[in-house]
Amino acid sequence: MRNKINLVKNKRIGRVLFIVEGLDDVNSSIFVINTKESNIKDIEDIKNADGYLNNLFVKLINKYQFPVDKSAIYYIFDRDFDSNKDAKLIEKLIYKLRNSRDGFDDEYDKGLLLLSYPAIESFITANFIEDAWNLQFQNGSDLKRYLHNFQYTSQRINEESLISSVNELLKAFDKLGVSEYDLDDFYKTNKIVYDYEENNYKEKRKYNVISLLSIALLDLGLIEIDIT
């Protein structure tokens, strides 16, 4: 079977919240918010009344009238062994954060965790390099240097490259034996990718270059896949 990947223009996606590392603008219906630290542990304090994310959600609701409870929420983090070292916490969050819009077992455990291996640059790599998933790097810094040699940057991403990024993700899924995935419950697929990468790191001290960021594009309906 051959996948036909289409970019859906003028798609109404409602309210979307991306919680990422290192960005701090709040200026549109798509909010991109940085965590307090460049560490995945900031997600864990979401139930804490004095926690960073709880205060962030309160601010979004009260100051910006952003309906957090009616929004698609994505947590975009690196699986970088140098920074996010708590494997048990990551596994716990993969289990809980399995759906962008509906809470799993608690109204505060809401959102979809999308990891990048080994860094967000893996998404850029998937946009421009064929069979990107076969590349292996120990950390994000190594991948940044690799991309710099080719002058590939996020500014060069366009409609054609976004389609390529989805195609690269599907190829990675195929190699990992993921024949289908459920965007309403992404836990199983998320865990397959995570387990593969963890085993690979234990053996080679490197991660394959896989970015799950394209899942957000599919989940929001901005990109559609027709199987012919």
LUMTIPA-698743 format. One line per 4 residues: number of its first residue (from 1); their letters; for each residue y, x, z of N, C-alpha, C. Coordinates in steps of 0.1 Angstrom, whole numbers, m for minus. Example, Ala and Ser with C-alpha at 12.3 -4.5 7.8 and 13.67 -1.06 7.14 Angstrom:
BEGIN
1	as	m57 132 78 m45 123 78 m33 132 78 ~ m22 128 71 m11 137 71 0 129 79;
This chain:
BEGIN
1	mrnk	m12 8 0 0 0 0 13 9 0 ~ 23 4 m6 35 11 m7 46 3 0 ~ 54 10 8 65 3 16 78 3 8 ~ 84 m8 6 97 m9 1 107 m11 12;
5	inlv	116 m2 14 125 m3 25 139 m6 20 ~ 145 m17 26 158 m22 21 168 m22 32 ~ 180 m18 29 191 m18 38 197 m32 37 ~ 199 m39 48 204 m53 48 219 m52 52;
9	knkr	227 m54 42 242 m53 44 247 m67 49 ~ 258 m66 56 265 m78 62 256 m86 71 ~ 246 m79 78 237 m85 87 245 m88 100 ~ 244 m101 105 250 m104 118 240 m100 129;
13	igrv	244 m91 138 234 m86 148 238 m90 162 ~ 249 m97 164 253 m101 177 258 m89 185 ~ 256 m90 198 261 m79 207 250 m68 209 ~ 254 m56 208 245 m45 209 250 m34 219;
17	lfiv	242 m29 228 246 m19 237 237 m7 236 ~ 242 5 232 235 17 232 239 25 244 ~ 229 29 252 232 38 263 226 52 260 ~ 235 61 258 231 74 252 236 86 261;
21	egld	233 98 257 238 110 263 251 115 256 ~ 262 115 262 274 123 257 284 115 249 ~ 284 102 249 295 95 242 302 86 252 ~ 315 83 250 322 75 260 332 65 254;
25	dvns	331 61 242 341 51 236 335 37 239 ~ 344 28 242 341 14 243 351 6 235 ~ 348 3 222 358 m2 214 354 m12 204 ~ 342 m17 205 337 m27 195 326 m36 200;
29	sifv	321 m45 192 310 m53 197 297 m45 198 ~ 297 m33 192 286 m24 194 291 m14 204 ~ 287 m15 216 292 m5 227 282 7 228 ~ 288 18 228 281 31 230 286 37 243;
33	intk	277 38 252 281 42 266 273 54 270 ~ 279 64 276 272 76 281 267 73 295 ~ 256 80 298 251 79 312 259 89 320 ~ 258 89 333 265 97 342 262 112 340;
37	esni	249 115 338 245 128 335 236 128 322 ~ 234 140 316 225 140 305 211 141 310 ~ 207 131 316 193 130 322 189 116 323 ~ 176 114 319 170 101 318 169 94 332;
41	kdie	170 101 343 169 96 356 180 86 359 ~ 191 86 352 202 76 354 198 62 351 ~ 188 60 343 183 47 340 176 41 352 ~ 170 49 360 161 45 371 169 37 382;
45	dikn	182 40 383 190 34 394 196 21 390 ~ 191 15 380 197 2 375 196 m9 385 ~ 186 m9 394 185 m19 404 194 m17 417 ~ 199 m5 417 206 m1 429 220 m6 428;
49	adgy	225 m14 438 238 m20 438 249 m10 437 ~ 247 2 441 257 13 440 254 23 429 ~ 244 19 421 239 28 410 249 28 398 ~ 248 39 391 257 41 379 256 30 369;
53	lnnl	244 26 365 242 16 355 246 2 359 ~ 243 m1 372 247 m13 378 262 m15 377 ~ 269 m4 381 284 m5 381 289 m5 366 ~ 282 1 357 286 1 343 284 m13 338;
57	fvkl	273 m20 341 271 m34 336 282 m43 341 ~ 285 m42 354 296 m50 360 309 m48 353 ~ 312 m35 350 325 m32 343 325 m38 329 ~ 314 m37 322 313 m43 309 315 m58 309;
61	inky	309 m65 319 311 m79 320 325 m83 324 ~ 330 m77 334 343 m81 340 355 m76 332 ~ 355 m64 327 366 m58 321 366 m61 306 ~ 355 m60 300 354 m61 285 348 m74 280;
65	qfpv	344 m83 290 338 m96 286 326 m94 277 ~ 318 m83 280 307 m80 271 294 m86 278 ~ 288 m95 271 277 m103 277 264 m95 277 ~ 262 m86 287 251 m78 288 238 m85 288;
69	dksa	238 m97 294 225 m105 295 221 m111 282 ~ 230 m111 272 228 m117 259 228 m107 248 ~ 227 m94 252 228 m83 242 215 m76 240 ~ 214 m70 228 203 m60 226 207 m47 232;
73	iyyi	198 m41 240 201 m29 247 191 m18 243 ~ 196 m7 240 188 5 236 192 17 244 ~ 182 24 249 184 36 257 179 47 247 ~ 189 56 243 186 67 234 186 80 241;
77	fdrd	175 86 243 174 98 251 165 108 244 ~ 167 121 248 159 132 243 146 133 251 ~ 135 137 245 124 142 253 124 157 252 ~ 133 162 260 135 177 261 130 182 274;
81	fdsn	120 191 274 114 195 286 123 203 295 ~ 134 208 289 144 216 297 153 207 306 ~ 155 194 301 164 186 309 157 174 315 ~ 149 167 307 142 155 312 128 159 316;
85	kdak	126 164 328 114 170 332 104 161 339 ~ 109 149 343 101 140 351 92 131 342 ~ 80 136 339 71 129 330 67 115 336 ~ 64 114 349 60 102 355 71 91 353;
89	liek	84 95 355 95 86 354 96 81 339 ~ 94 90 330 95 87 316 84 77 312 ~ 72 79 317 61 70 314 64 56 321 ~ 70 56 332 73 43 339 84 36 331;
93	liyk	94 43 326 104 36 318 99 31 304 ~ 90 39 298 84 34 286 77 21 288 ~ 70 20 300 63 8 303 72 m4 305 ~ 83 m2 312 92 m13 316 102 m16 304;
97	lrns	107 m6 298 118 m8 287 111 m9 274 ~ 105 m21 271 97 m23 259 103 m33 249 ~ 114 m39 253 120 m49 245 135 m49 246 ~ 142 m49 235 156 m48 235 164 m59 242;
101	rdgf	158 m71 242 166 m83 246 160 m90 258 ~ 147 m89 261 141 m96 272 136 m87 283 ~ 138 m91 295 133 m83 306 118 m84 307 ~ 111 m74 312 97 m74 312 92 m81 325;
105	ddey	94 m75 337 89 m81 349 101 m83 359 ~ 113 m80 354 125 m82 362 137 m83 353 ~ 146 m91 356 158 m93 347 166 m80 345 ~ 165 m71 355 172 m58 353 165 m48 345;
109	dkgl	152 m50 344 144 m40 336 145 m45 321 ~ 157 m44 316 159 m49 302 163 m38 293 ~ 158 m39 281 162 m29 271 150 m22 265 ~ 152 m14 255 142 m7 248 145 8 248;
113	llls	135 16 254 137 30 254 132 37 241 ~ 141 44 235 138 51 222 140 66 224 ~ 129 73 225 130 88 227 131 95 214 ~ 137 107 214 138 116 202 131 129 206;
117	ypai	123 134 197 116 146 200 120 157 190 ~ 125 168 194 128 171 208 143 168 212 ~ 151 163 202 165 159 205 170 149 195 ~ 182 144 197 187 134 187 188 140 173;
121	esfi	189 153 172 189 159 159 177 156 151 ~ 166 151 157 154 148 150 157 136 140 ~ 167 127 144 170 116 135 178 122 123 ~ 186 131 125 193 138 113 183 144 104;
125	tanf	173 151 110 163 158 102 155 148 94 ~ 152 136 100 144 126 93 152 120 81 ~ 166 121 82 174 116 71 174 124 59 ~ 171 137 61 173 147 49 161 155 46;
129	ieda	151 156 54 140 166 52 127 158 50 ~ 121 160 39 108 153 36 97 159 46 ~ 89 150 50 78 153 60 84 160 72 ~ 95 155 77 102 161 89 92 161 101;
133	wnlq	83 151 101 75 150 113 66 162 115 ~ 63 170 104 55 182 105 62 194 111 ~ 75 193 111 82 204 118 80 204 133 ~ 80 216 139 78 216 153 89 226 160;
137	fqng	95 221 171 104 229 178 102 228 193 ~ 107 238 200 105 237 215 116 228 221 ~ 128 229 216 139 221 222 150 218 212 ~ 160 210 217 170 206 208 178 217 202;
141	sdlk	180 228 210 189 239 205 182 246 193 ~ 169 247 193 162 253 182 164 245 169 ~ 163 232 171 164 223 160 178 223 154 ~ 188 224 164 202 224 159 205 236 150;
145	rylh	199 248 154 201 260 146 194 258 132 ~ 183 252 132 176 249 120 184 241 110 ~ 190 230 115 198 221 107 211 228 103 ~ 216 236 111 229 243 108 226 252 95;
149	nfqy	215 258 94 212 266 82 213 258 69 ~ 210 245 70 210 237 58 223 228 57 ~ 232 230 67 244 222 68 242 207 69 ~ 231 203 75 228 189 77 235 184 90;
153	tsqr	243 174 89 251 169 100 250 153 100 ~ 254 147 111 254 133 111 265 127 102 ~ 275 135 98 285 130 89 280 128 75 ~ 269 134 72 263 133 59 253 121 57;
157	inee	251 114 68 242 103 68 248 91 59 ~ 240 86 50 244 75 42 233 65 40 ~ 235 55 32 226 44 30 212 49 26 ~ 212 58 16 200 64 11 193 72 21;
161	slis	200 80 29 193 88 39 188 80 51 ~ 194 68 54 189 60 64 176 54 60 ~ 174 50 48 162 45 43 151 56 44 ~ 155 69 41 146 80 42 141 82 56;
165	svne	150 80 66 147 82 80 136 72 84 ~ 137 60 79 127 50 83 114 53 76 ~ 114 58 64 102 62 57 95 74 64 ~ 103 83 69 97 94 76 91 90 89;
169	llka	97 80 96 91 74 108 77 67 105 ~ 77 60 94 65 53 90 54 63 87 ~ 57 74 81 48 85 78 42 91 91 ~ 51 93 100 47 98 113 37 88 120;
173	fdkl	41 75 120 32 65 125 18 66 119 ~ 18 67 106 5 68 98 m3 79 103 ~ 3 91 105 m4 103 109 m10 101 124 ~ m3 93 132 m7 91 146 m16 79 147;
177	gvse	m19 73 136 m29 62 136 m23 48 140 ~ m9 47 139 m2 35 142 m2 26 130 ~ m11 17 128 m11 9 116 m2 m3 117 ~ 2 m7 129 12 m18 131 18 m16 144;
181	ydld	30 m22 146 38 m21 158 45 m34 160 ~ 47 m37 173 53 m49 177 67 m46 183 ~ 78 m51 176 91 m48 181 95 m57 193 ~ 87 m67 196 89 m75 207 82 m69 220;
185	dfyk	73 m60 217 66 m53 228 62 m40 223 ~ 72 m30 224 70 m17 217 63 m7 226 ~ 58 m12 238 52 m2 247 40 5 241 ~ 31 m1 235 19 5 230 22 16 220;
189	tnki	31 13 210 34 24 201 42 35 207 ~ 51 31 216 59 41 223 50 51 231 ~ 40 45 237 31 54 245 22 63 236 ~ 18 58 224 10 66 215 18 78 211;
193	vydy	31 76 207 39 87 203 41 97 215 ~ 44 91 226 47 100 238 35 108 242 ~ 23 102 242 11 109 246 8 120 236 ~ 10 117 223 7 128 213 17 140 215;
197	eenn	29 137 217 39 147 218 37 155 231 ~ 33 149 242 30 156 254 18 165 253 ~ 8 160 246 m4 169 244 m1 181 235 ~ 7 178 225 11 189 216 20 199 223;
201	ykek	28 195 232 37 204 239 28 213 249 ~ 18 207 255 9 214 264 2 225 257 ~ m2 222 244 m9 232 236 m1 243 230 ~ 11 239 225 19 248 216 33 250 222;
205	rkyn	36 244 233 50 245 238 61 240 228 ~ 57 231 220 66 226 210 63 211 208 ~ 74 204 203 72 189 199 73 188 184 ~ 66 179 179 68 175 165 82 168 164;
209	visl	88 169 153 101 163 151 100 148 147 ~ 101 140 158 100 125 156 112 119 163 ~ 119 110 156 129 102 162 126 87 161 ~ 127 81 172 125 66 172 137 58 171;
213	lsia	148 65 168 161 57 166 161 47 155 ~ 153 50 145 152 40 134 146 27 138 ~ 139 27 149 133 14 154 144 5 157 ~ 156 9 162 167 1 165 172 m6 152;
217	lldl	172 1 141 177 m4 129 168 m15 124 ~ 155 m13 126 145 m23 122 145 m35 132 ~ 147 m32 144 147 m43 154 159 m52 152 ~ 170 m47 148 183 m54 146 183 m61 132;
221	glie	173 m58 124 172 m64 111 182 m57 101 ~ 187 m46 104 196 m39 95 188 m32 84 ~ 175 m30 86 166 m24 76 154 m33 77 ~ 149 m37 65 137 m45 64 126 m37 55;
225	idit	114 m39 59 103 m33 51 94 m43 45 ~ 93 m42 32 84 m51 24 72 m42 20 ~ 60 m47 23 48 m40 20 42 m47 7 ~ 41 m39 m4 36 m44 m17 24 m36 m21;
